[in-house]
Amino acid sequence: MSDLDWTLLAVAIVCVLLAFLLVAAETAIGRVSRSRVEELVRERPGAATDRLRDLIEERARYVNVVLFLHTTFAVAATALVTYLCVEAPAWGPLAGLGIALAIMTVVMYVALGVAPRTLGRQHADRIALRSARFAMAAATVLGPLVSLLILLGNALTPGRGYREGPFSSAAELRELLDLAEADQVIDDDDAAMLHSVFELGDTRVREVMVPRTEMVWIERHKTLRQAMSLALRSGYSRIPVIGEGPDDVVGVFYLKDVVRRIFEHRDAESHERIDSRMRAATFVPDSMLVDDLLRDLQSRRVHLAIAIDEYGGTAGLVTIEDVLEEIVGEITDEYDTEVPELERLPGGGLRLSARMHVEDAADLLGFEIDADEEGVDTIAGLIAKRLGKVAVPGTSIREHGWVLTAEQAAGRRNRVTTILAEPLEREAAAEASGRTNGAQVAGTGSNGSAGSPDSAGEGRA
């Protein structure tokens, strides 16, 4: 090949690369929704997001220009490759034409079809933001030419034609939804719900699952009584059963199965292990799309699945309710009430929100703590770290002269919402009073004993 041939080949490759970028930009601009752009403007205010919002207002104009440029570069690359193949001395013109046809068919389908459109759909927000300035500049220069070509196409086409060209994405369902919302055909809440349905196809399981750090589980050797105790204390009716550790999930125990067994055989609660009553666990990758997960759970007729990370470890768990919350928002019931940040109690105790920052809580209780050093953000997180397991109502720790007790759980996930903080001397006085009363009872000849809570059934995180 001569120097000219090498130059033409390099130009053809550059044309293919430019066409690749333009196809990705065209796909991204056509896919990003107006509601998502408004969300980006609120999250990251600036010239780039404002420019993208202006582009979306005249989406058809910019899509047409980008498509025109993409077509120009693709045709240029095809012409150059065809010339090089036909003029090559190694084969004749007809063979060269066939080779050029084969090469450009593969390039057009893969490099200018599948790959850039997939990229544009996967990263629509980022690509649309970065290509908005170029699209607007190109429309300023080439807009009149593109409009003229559209008029020519409409003149040659039977029927009325489209003023802004047939390439506009305005007829897509998302755009129709935006228009319906703007015209108040549907309520804002309904539009948000429908947008959430569309976004299920782009949402991964890891984004909606209960993470491993918040999971409650039970060891397989625990008794049915311990399992029922954990279910009642945590508020969960389905709990993963583990073997050697959290990464070894061997099944799922259902509260109704345990209750039925204990009702039918009363002695089973203390003699049978939970692994004799557990059901098989369903495992899904944490990278799975949520809409695929929903169909999978529906087909299997299960409500809970264990999410597995890329290394085969337990990443978390996900339920059908988690998916529904992505559509309709947080699910609560009539017992859920707003939790105050701080409530002072008689006797010097405090009731704190479980989500209060750990340093703020420490200031209220009169001691110092470094959140970065502890690696936690909330007071509930501190309790979980000290315990080495998820805090459920009734669990407590001692910290700098205070007894911190997980007091109340609320919401569908039964997360602890309030922490009761009591001075340590108050608990010591209560224990001393209990010992005195016990001694008095023993002096009278009573041999009764009180049962202790069955805390061995608590799951760990």
C-alpha positions in Angstrom: 0.0 0.0 0.0 1.1 3.5 -0.8 1.3 6.4 1.6 -2.0 7.7 0.1 -3.7 4.4 0.8 -2.5 4.4 4.4 -3.8 7.9 4.8 -7.2 7.0 3.4 -7.4 4.0 5.7 -6.6 6.2 8.7 -9.3 8.7 7.6 -11.8 5.8 7.3 -11.0 4.6 10.8 -11.4 8.1 12.2 -14.8 8.4 10.4 -16.0 5.1 12.0 -14.9 6.3 15.4 -16.7 9.6 15.0 -19.8 7.9 13.7 -19.6 5.6 16.8 -19.6 8.5 19.1 -22.5 10.2 17.2 -24.7 7.1 17.3 -24.1 6.8 21.1 -25.0 10.5 21.5 -28.1 10.2 19.4 -29.3 7.2 21.4 -28.6 8.9 24.7 -30.3 12.2 23.7 -33.3 10.2 22.5 -33.5 8.1 25.6 -33.0 10.5 28.5 -36.4 11.7 29.8 -37.4 15.2 30.8 -38.1 14.2 34.4 -34.6 12.7 34.7 -33.1 15.9 33.3 -35.0 18.0 35.8 -33.7 15.7 38.5 -30.1 16.3 37.2 -30.6 20.0 37.3 -31.6 19.8 40.9 -28.8 17.5 41.9 -26.0 19.2 39.9 -27.0 22.7 39.0 -24.7 24.3 36.5 -24.2 25.2 32.8 -24.0 21.6 31.6 -27.3 20.5 33.1 -29.0 23.8 32.0 -27.7 23.2 28.5 -29.1 19.6 28.5 -32.5 20.9 29.7 -32.6 23.4 26.8 -31.6 20.6 24.4 -34.5 18.4 25.6 -37.0 21.2 24.9 -36.1 20.9 21.2 -35.0 17.3 21.1 -36.1 16.5 17.6 -33.9 19.3 16.1 -30.8 18.1 17.7 -31.4 14.4 17.1 -31.9 15.1 13.4 -28.5 17.0 13.2 -26.6 14.3 15.1 -28.2 11.6 12.8 -27.2 13.6 9.7 -23.5 13.8 10.9 -23.5 10.1 11.8 -24.8 9.2 8.3 -22.2 11.5 6.7 -19.3 9.9 8.5 -20.6 6.4 8.0 -21.0 6.9 4.2 -17.5 8.5 4.0 -16.0 5.5 5.8 -17.8 3.1 3.4 -16.7 5.0 0.3 -13.0 5.0 1.5 -13.0 1.3 2.3 -14.6 0.5 -1.0 -12.1 2.5 -2.9 -9.1 0.9 -1.1 -10.5 -2.6 -1.7 -11.3 -2.1 -5.4 -8.0 -0.5 -6.1 -6.0 -3.1 -4.3 -3.7 -5.0 -6.7 -4.1 -8.3 -4.8 -7.6 -8.9 -6.2 -9.8 -7.6 -9.0 -12.5 -4.9 -8.8 -15.4 -7.3 -8.3 -13.6 -9.3 -5.5 -12.6 -6.0 -3.9 -16.2 -4.8 -4.0 -17.4 -8.0 -2.3 -14.7 -7.7 0.4 -15.6 -4.0 1.0 -19.3 -5.0 1.3 -18.4 -7.7 3.9 -16.2 -5.5 5.9 -18.5 -2.5 6.1 -21.6 -4.7 6.8 -19.8 -6.0 10.0 -18.6 -2.5 10.9 -22.0 -0.9 10.4 -23.8 -3.6 12.4 -21.4 -3.9 15.3 -19.4 -0.7 15.6 -22.1 1.6 14.4 -25.2 -0.4 15.5 -25.1 -2.6 18.5 -22.1 -1.3 20.5 -22.8 2.5 20.5 -26.6 2.1 21.0 -26.0 -0.2 24.0 -23.5 2.3 25.4 -26.0 5.1 24.8 -28.8 3.3 26.6 -26.6 2.2 29.6 -25.1 5.6 30.2 -27.8 7.9 28.8 -27.4 10.7 31.4 -23.6 11.0 31.2 -23.4 10.8 27.4 -26.3 13.2 26.9 -24.6 15.7 29.3 -21.3 15.5 27.5 -22.7 15.7 24.0 -25.2 18.5 24.6 -22.7 21.3 23.8 -21.6 19.7 20.6 -25.2 18.9 19.4 -26.2 22.5 20.0 -23.2 23.9 18.2 -23.7 21.5 15.2 -27.4 22.5 15.1 -26.5 26.1 14.8 -24.3 25.4 11.7 -26.1 22.6 10.0 -29.7 23.1 11.2 -30.9 24.9 8.1 -29.4 22.2 5.8 -31.0 19.4 7.8 -34.4 21.2 7.7 -34.1 21.5 4.0 -33.3 17.9 3.6 -36.3 17.0 5.7 -38.5 19.1 3.5 -37.1 17.4 0.5 -37.8 14.0 2.0 -41.4 14.9 2.9 -41.9 16.2 -0.7 -40.8 12.9 -2.1 -42.9 10.9 0.4 -46.6 10.3 -0.2 -48.7 11.8 2.5 -48.3 14.8 4.7 -44.9 13.9 6.2 -43.3 15.1 9.5 -42.2 18.7 9.9 -39.4 17.7 12.3 -38.5 14.5 10.6 -39.3 10.9 11.4 -36.2 10.5 13.6 -37.5 12.3 16.6 -38.0 10.4 19.7 -41.1 12.5 20.7 -43.4 9.6 19.9 -41.7 7.3 22.4 -43.7 6.3 25.4 -41.6 8.2 27.9 -42.0 11.4 25.9 -45.7 10.8 25.7 -45.7 10.4 29.5 -43.9 13.7 29.9 -46.4 15.4 27.6 -49.3 13.9 29.5 -47.9 15.1 32.8 -47.3 18.6 31.4 -50.8 18.8 30.1 -52.1 17.6 33.5 -53.7 14.5 31.8 -52.3 12.5 34.7 -51.3 13.5 38.2 -47.6 14.1 39.1 -47.7 11.1 41.5 -49.1 8.8 38.8 -46.4 10.0 36.4 -43.7 9.4 38.9 -45.0 5.9 39.5 -45.0 5.1 35.8 -41.5 6.5 35.4 -40.4 4.2 38.2 -41.8 1.3 36.3 -39.7 2.2 33.2 -36.6 2.6 35.4 -37.0 -1.0 36.7 -35.3 -2.1 33.5 -32.2 -0.1 34.5 -32.2 -0.9 38.2 -30.0 -3.6 39.7 -30.8 -5.8 42.7 -28.0 -4.2 44.7 -29.8 -0.9 44.6 -33.0 -2.1 46.3 -31.8 -5.0 48.5 -31.5 -5.1 52.2 -27.7 -5.0 52.6 -25.9 -7.8 54.5 -25.1 -5.4 57.4 -28.8 -5.0 58.1 -29.8 -8.7 57.6 -31.2 -10.7 60.5 -30.4 -14.4 60.3 -30.4 -17.5 62.5 -28.0 -20.4 62.8 -29.2 -23.8 61.6 -28.7 -25.5 65.0 -31.1 -23.3 66.9 -34.4 -24.7 68.2 -37.8 -23.9 66.9 -38.5 -21.9 70.2 -35.4 -19.8 69.5 -36.4 -19.2 66.0 -39.9 -18.1 67.0 -38.4 -15.8 69.7 -36.2 -14.2 67.1 -39.2 -13.7 64.7 -41.3 -12.1 67.3 -38.6 -9.8 68.5 -37.4 -8.7 65.1 -40.8 -8.6 63.5 -39.7 -10.7 60.4 -41.8 -13.7 59.3 -39.1 -14.9 56.9 -35.5 -15.2 58.1 -32.4 -16.7 56.4 -30.9 -19.8 58.0 -27.1 -20.0 57.9 -24.5 -22.8 58.4 -20.9 -21.8 59.0 -21.4 -18.1 58.5 -23.4 -15.4 56.7 -21.9 -16.5 53.3 -23.3 -20.0 53.9 -27.1 -19.5 53.6 -28.6 -23.0 53.7 -32.3 -22.1 53.7 -35.1 -19.7 54.8 -37.3 -20.3 57.8 -41.0 -19.2 57.6 -42.7 -18.3 60.9 -45.9 -19.9 59.8 -44.2 -23.3 59.3 -42.7 -23.1 62.9 -46.1 -22.1 64.4 -47.9 -24.9 62.6 -45.3 -27.5 63.8 -45.4 -26.3 67.4 -49.2 -26.2 67.4 -49.4 -29.8 66.2 -46.5 -31.1 68.4 -45.9 -29.0 71.5 -42.7 -30.7 72.4 -41.1 -29.8 69.0 -40.3 -26.3 70.1 -37.5 -27.4 72.3 -36.4 -30.7 70.7 -36.4 -29.9 66.9 -33.8 -27.7 65.1 -34.8 -25.0 62.7 -33.0 -26.7 59.8 -35.6 -29.4 60.0 -38.4 -26.9 59.1 -36.6 -24.5 56.8 -37.3 -24.1 53.1 -34.9 -24.0 50.2 -33.3 -20.5 49.6 -33.5 -18.7 46.3 -30.3 -17.1 45.1 -29.9 -14.3 42.6 -26.9 -12.2 41.5 -26.8 -8.7 42.9 -26.3 -7.4 39.4 -29.6 -8.8 38.2 -32.1 -6.3 36.7 -35.0 -5.7 39.0 -37.7 -6.4 36.4 -36.1 -9.8 35.7 -36.0 -10.5 39.4 -39.7 -9.7 39.8 -40.6 -12.1 37.0 -38.3 -14.8 38.5 -39.8 -14.5 42.0 -43.3 -14.6 40.5 -42.6 -17.7 38.5 -41.0 -19.4 41.6 -43.8 -18.2 43.9 -41.4 -17.0 46.5 -41.2 -13.6 48.2 -37.6 -13.5 49.3 -34.2 -14.2 47.6 -30.6 -14.0 48.7 -28.5 -11.7 46.6 -25.0 -13.0 45.8 -22.0 -10.8 44.9 -19.5 -11.4 42.2 -17.3 -13.4 44.6 -20.1 -15.8 45.7 -20.6 -14.2 49.1 -23.9 -12.9 50.5 -24.5 -9.3 49.5 -28.0 -9.0 51.0 -31.5 -10.1 50.6 -34.3 -8.8 48.4 -38.1 -9.3 48.6 -41.0 -8.5 46.3 -41.9 -5.7 48.6 -38.6 -4.1 48.0 -39.4 -4.0 44.3 -42.8 -2.6 44.9 -41.4 0.2 47.0 -39.3 1.2 44.0 -42.6 1.8 42.2 -45.0 3.2 44.9 -42.5 4.5 47.4 -42.0 3.5 51.1 -44.7 1.1 52.4 -45.9 1.9 55.9 -48.9 0.9 58.0 -51.3 2.6 60.4 -49.0 1.9 63.4 -46.0 3.9 61.9 -45.7 7.3 63.5 -43.1 10.0 63.2 -40.2 9.5 65.6 -39.0 12.6 67.5 -35.3 13.3 67.3 -35.1 13.7 71.1 -37.4 13.0 74.1 -36.4 13.6 77.7 -37.7 11.1 80.2 -38.3 11.3 84.0 -35.2 10.1 86.0 -32.7 11.5 83.5 -33.2 9.1 80.7 -33.4 10.1 77.0 -35.2 8.6 74.0 -33.2 9.2 70.9 -33.9 8.6 67.2 -32.0 5.6 66.0 -30.8 7.7 63.0 -29.3 10.4 65.2 -25.7 11.0 64.3 -23.5 9.2 66.8 -21.4 12.3 67.7 -24.6 14.4 68.3 -25.9 11.6 70.6 -22.6 11.5 72.5 -22.7 15.2 73.1 -26.2 14.9 74.6 -25.1 12.0 76.8 -21.9 13.8 77.9 -19.1 11.8 76.3 -16.9 12.1 73.2 -16.8 9.7 70.3 -15.2 9.8 66.9 -17.6 8.6 64.2 -14.7 8.2 61.6 -12.7 6.1 64.1 -15.7 4.0 65.0 -16.7 3.6 61.4 -20.4 4.3 62.1 -22.7 7.2 61.5 -25.7 6.7 63.7 -26.3 5.7 67.3 -28.0 2.5 66.1 -24.9 1.7 64.1 -22.8 2.1 67.2 -25.0 -0.5 69.1 -24.8 -2.9 66.2 -21.0 -2.6 66.1 -20.7 -3.2 69.8 -23.0 -6.2 69.7 -21.5 -7.6 66.5 -25.1 -8.2 65.2 -28.2 -6.4 64.1 -29.9 -4.7 67.0 -33.5 -5.9 67.6 -35.8 -4.5 70.2 -34.5 -5.4 73.7 -30.8 -5.6 72.9 -28.6 -3.2 74.8 -25.0 -2.1 75.4 -23.2 -0.2 78.1 -21.3 2.9 76.9 -19.6 5.5 79.0 -21.9 5.2 82.0 -25.1 4.8 79.9 -27.2 1.8 79.0 -28.3 2.1 75.4 -31.3 -0.1 74.5 -32.9 -0.7 71.1 -36.4 0.0 72.1 -38.8 0.2 69.2 -39.1 -1.1 65.6 -41.3 0.2 62.9 -41.9 0.1 59.2 -42.1 -2.8 56.8 -38.5 -3.7 57.4 -38.9 -3.5 61.2 -35.9 -1.3 61.6 -35.1 0.0 65.1 -36.4 3.6 65.3 -35.7 4.6 68.9 -32.9 4.1 71.4 -33.5 4.4 75.1 -30.6 5.9 77.0 -30.6 5.4 80.8 -27.8 6.2 83.3 -25.9 3.2 84.4 -26.4 3.9 88.1 -30.1 3.7 87.5 -29.8 0.2 86.1 -27.5 -0.7 89.0 -30.0 0.5 91.5 -32.7 -1.6 89.8 -30.5 -4.7 89.9 -29.8 -4.1 93.6 -33.5 -3.8 94.3 -34.1 -7.0 92.4 -31.5 -8.9 94.5 -33.0 -7.6 97.7 -36.4 -8.7 96.7 -35.1 -12.1 95.7 -33.4 -12.5 99.1 -36.6 -11.7 100.9 -38.5 -14.2 98.8 -35.9 -16.8 99.5 -36.1 -16.2 103.2 -39.8 -17.1 103.1 -39.0 -20.5 101.6 -40.0 -19.7 98.0 -38.1 -21.7 95.4 -39.6 -20.2 92.3 -37.4 -19.0 89.4 -38.0 -16.6 86.5 -37.3 -17.5 83.0 -34.7 -15.5 81.1 -35.2 -14.2 77.5 -34.3 -16.6 74.8 -31.6 -14.3 73.3 -29.7 -17.2 71.8 -32.1 -17.0 68.8 -30.9 -13.6 67.7 -29.5 -13.3 64.2 -26.2 -11.7 63.5 -25.1 -9.3 60.8 
